[in-house]
């Protein structure tokens, strides 16, 4: 009797798993309240009435990039893996008479052991600009800005300075 109950239970369990069925799934980004997408970089002329245009550039089309083994794009001129782009870049054009613009990049990870600099592509390398970190109304640093931007291409280049991450186990050998 006891043996037949175990067999019946095993049979019901097997039929239950088999009847679950399988279907393909795909992951997509979902914007939910309280978890907004990172804001695009912005540019504003430093002189009232000056005109200019600012074009947001995806990291994959920025000049001076290389794709790392991890699939992330990194800037040339740095040790691979030490730094990365903090998001989209920005191309500023149309400034005349030596006018400059203030360029700002969203940087919400600044308070989580990340640091960075706004850099300008000079045609051969990324050049650091004086970067300030501003706070939103919540009193938390959320922006990296420079007021030294002329016509050119800009990006926020960031790096992590917190504790080292633990190694990832890629193979387990049982003996």
N, C-alpha and C positions, 0 to 999 in steps of 0.2 A: 504494500500500500504506500509506504513512504517513498519508495523508488518511483512509483508511477506519478506521485505528486511532483517530484523533482523534474521528471521528464515533461509533464504537462506544463509546469512553470517555465522550463527552458524553451519549449515549443511556443508558448504564448509570447515570451520575450523576443524570440527570433522573428516571429510573424510581426510583432509590433515594430521592431527595427526595420524590417523589410518594407513595411507599409508606409513608413515615413516619407519615402521618396526623396529625390534629390533634385535641386534646381540650381542653375548658375546664378551667381550674384556678382554685382559690380559695385565698387566703392566710388562715391562721388562726394565732392565737397558740399557741405550744407552750411548755410549761414543761419545761425540761430541768434535770437536776442541774447545779449550779454557776451557774445563772442563775435564781434564784428571783424570784417576783413581788414588787413593792414591798409592804411591810407596811402594813396599815391604821393610821391614827392611833389612839392610845390615850389614856385618861384614868384617873387614880387620885386619889381624894380625899386631900387633904393631912392630914386628921385621921383617925386610926384609928377605925374604927367608923362613920364618916359614910357615908351612902348617896347614890347618884347614878346616873344613867343616861347613857350616851354612845352616840350614834347616828352611824354613819359616813354621810356624805352625798356622793353623786356630785357632781363639779364642776358638772355641768349643772343641778343643783337648788339650788346655793348661792345665797343672796341676794347682790345687788350684783355680778352678773356680766354680761359682754357677750361675744358671740362675735366674735372677730377675723376678718379676711379669710382668715387661714390655717386657720380652723376651730377653733383653740385658744380656750378660754375664758379671758378675762382679767378681773381685778377692776376695777370702776369706780373713778374717782378717780385714776387713773394715766394717763400718756401711753400710748396704745395701742401695744403691742408692746414696751414697756420692761420689763414684769413679766408673770408668769403664775402660775397656781396650781401648787403643787408636787405636787399629787395630790388625793385626796379630802379633804373637810372633815370637821368633827366638831361635833355639836350636844350640848352638855352641859346636863343638867337635873336637878332634884331636890335640888340642894345647898341646905341651909337654914342659918340662923343666921350668914350671912356666910362660911361655909366656902368654901374654894377647892380647886381640883384642879390636879394637874400633868398637862399635856397635851403629848404628844410626837408628832412627825411623822417618818416615815422620810425621810432626806435623804442618800442615798448619793452624790449628785452634788456635795455640798459641796466635796469636794477637787478638783473639776474646773473651777475658776474660776466656781462658782455660789455665790451668797450668798442669804440670805433672812431673813425675820422671821415669827414667828407673829402673826397679826392677828385681831382680834375685830370682827365686824359689829355696829355700834351702832344699826342701824336706818336710817342714812343714808350711812355710809361705813365703810371698814376702818380700824381703829385699831391701831397697832403696840403690841405688848407686849414686855417684856424677854424676850429669847430667848437661851438658852444652847445650845451645840452639844456634845453628849456623844459619847463613843467607846464602841464595842463592845469585846469582849474582844480583837479583832484590833488595837486601838490606832488605829483609823481612825474619824474622825467619821462617824457614820451617822444621827444623830438631832438634830432641833431641838426644844427643849422650853421650856415656860414653866410656872412654878408659880403664876401669877396668874390662872388661869382660874376664873371663876364660872359661873353659868348663862348660856349664850349659844352663838353659832356661831363657830367658829374655823377658820382655814385657814393653811397655810404659803404665803406669797407669795414667789416667788423671782425672781432676775434674774441675768443673766450679766455678768461683768465682765472676761472674758478678751479676747484680741485679736479684732478685728472679723473676721467670716467673709467669705471672698471673695465677690464678686458672682456671682449665678447667671446664666448666659447663657441667654436665653429665645428668641433668634432669631439665626440665622446667615445672613448675606447673602454670597453668592459673587458676585464681579464678574468 
